[in-house]
Amino acid sequence: MNDEANRRVLVIDDTPSIHNDFRKILSPSALDDQALNHIENALFGGHAPTTATTCFELDSARQGLEGIECVRRASAAQRPYALAFVDVRMPPGLDGIETASELWKIDPDLQIVICTAYSDYSWTDMRARLGASDKFILLKKPFDSIEVAQVAESLATKWQLLQASRRKLQELEAIAEKRTAELSSTNLVLRKEIEVRHRAELERQALEIQLRQAQKLEAIGQLAAGIAHEINTPTQYVGDNIHFLEQSSQTLIKLCQNHRDLLRAASENTLSPAILDASRRLLTECDLEYLAEQLPSAFHATLEGVERITKIVRAMKEFSHPGSTEKSLTDLNRAVETTVTVARNEWKYVAEVRLELAENLPLVPCLAGELNQSILNLVINAAHAIGDVVKDNPATKGTITISTRLLPGAVEIAVQDSGAGIPEAIRGRIFEPFFTTKEVGRGSGQGLAMVYGCIVKKHGGTVRFDSEVGRGATFYLTLPLPAATGVAFK
């Protein structure tokens, strides 16, 4: 049935005339109009009752059990009553309070009007028996027809609103369930997407690490011939010096043996002019003064050459190490020195390198491998820029100045060259990936892009440059210091 139009009313009373009076008030069309003008009931003091503005559909029951059965049938047929008028006294069966309690077990939404002319139950007793419910009201007899009509219309409207609110709540719950299901589905899709993106990010990071290592190895490969030459030069004079030391050691051994023979002959008193002449000839052949002068130099040069080779190998090892994906405290001055050593063959023919490294520079948290690569890119770019300027005059050299200094909350590395400078027209593009002004095979356009990505994106620092055409360029890399370093600034 349509809940919004429910005007079904059940009257449970053991007095037949009461049923007629309720019908005259709530369903006047069921009686003859002329008969209605003459029917009086003691309940209404002999006055013809006033009818309700809305016509109700009334059912009657004479006892509580009969009323309970009516409600059960109505509920089963899905035609529930909106309200019931229940008399308190209905001997010999259930009284009104007992009946109301049973009715709610069948239909909890039923609105009930308890009708009584006696003090069988106090209000407190009724609340104790029926509970503090808002589904019943008390109506004292004799009651006015207007009162009955208003109560019926009010409770029927209340019943309607209750059903409408329940339907709305069910609709909202259905919408909520639908939205929840949609959100769950969306969340599932998002979780899968996040997992996919996470895997992709891990793969990207792994590829990035491999790419960085490949770039370093590529740089080392490009510098390999020069590095080999750098190692070969000290190796050659180390070898020459060792050969000289070997020959000198044999001569010194002969002198020592002769000295031993002289001592033995002197002790045995067998020393002869022939033995002395042989010793003099040997001493002249050995040129002891020359050995005394050259041996210390040979040892010093050999040690210097070995140290030079060790320095190059150590720098290569530090530079080519894959490094960690986590930042670690790094000595920037050491990083600069290592990179300059590795790149020596790139700059030594075209420039002099000056290092102006600040003393007591604090360690900086950074990705050491990527920082080394960034410094190398700047040094090689500086060497190329100077090479383009001095190529027509091989006797001249430019200058590359690399400096470090402490700033408030940061450390700065500056790489300055005396090259041709950066033209105004391309200054806005130099950090773009694959942008280069070098000829094919000399530059990939990744160097400065890699520097920018390393310093700015991965370290939260800054990259800037100053340039004047014809006077060179200076690149400044700043790396932030952690707040916990406690470095004091003047």
LINMO-V341209 format. One record per residue. OMEGA is omega as a letter, one per 30 degrees, with the letter a starting at -180 (* if undefined). Layout:
omega-><OMEGA;OMEGA>
//
This chain:
omega-><l;a;a;a;a;l;a;a;l;l;l;a;a;l;a;a;l;l;l;a;l;a;l;a;a;a;a;a;a;a;l;a;a;l;a;a;a;a;l;a;a;a;a;l;l;a;l;a;l;a;l;l;l;a;a;l;a;l;a;l;a;a;a;a;l;l;l;l;l;a;l;l;a;l;l;a;a;l;a;l;l;a;l;l;a;l;l;a;l;a;g;a;l;l;a;a;l;l;a;a;l;l;a;l;l;a;a;a;a;l;a;l;l;a;l;l;a;l;l;l;l;l;l;l;l;l;l;a;a;a;a;a;l;a;l;l;a;l;a;l;f;a;a;a;l;l;l;a;a;l;a;a;a;a;l;l;l;l;l;a;l;l;a;l;l;l;l;l;l;l;l;l;l;l;l;l;l;l;l;l;l;l;l;l;l;l;l;l;a;l;l;l;l;l;l;a;l;l;l;l;l;l;l;l;l;l;l;l;l;l;l;l;l;l;l;l;l;l;l;l;l;a;a;a;l;l;l;l;l;l;a;a;l;l;a;a;l;l;l;a;l;l;l;a;l;l;a;a;l;l;a;l;l;l;l;l;l;l;l;l;l;a;a;a;l;a;a;l;l;a;a;l;a;l;a;l;l;l;l;l;a;a;l;l;a;a;a;l;l;l;l;l;a;a;l;l;a;l;a;a;l;l;l;l;l;l;l;l;l;a;a;a;l;l;l;a;l;a;a;a;a;a;a;l;l;l;l;a;a;l;a;l;l;l;l;a;l;a;l;l;a;a;a;a;l;a;a;a;a;a;l;l;l;l;l;a;a;l;l;l;a;l;a;l;a;l;a;a;a;l;l;a;l;l;l;l;a;l;l;l;l;l;l;l;l;l;l;a;a;a;l;l;a;a;a;l;l;a;l;a;l;a;l;l;a;l;l;l;a;l;a;l;l;l;a;l;l;a;a;a;a;l;a;a;a;a;a;a;a;l;l;l;l;l;l;l;a;l;a;l;a;l;a;a;a;a;a;l;l;l;a;a;a;a;a;a;a;a;l;l;a;l;l;a;l;a;l;a;a;a;l;a;l;l;a;l;l;l;a;l;l;a;a;a;l;a;l;a;l;*>
//
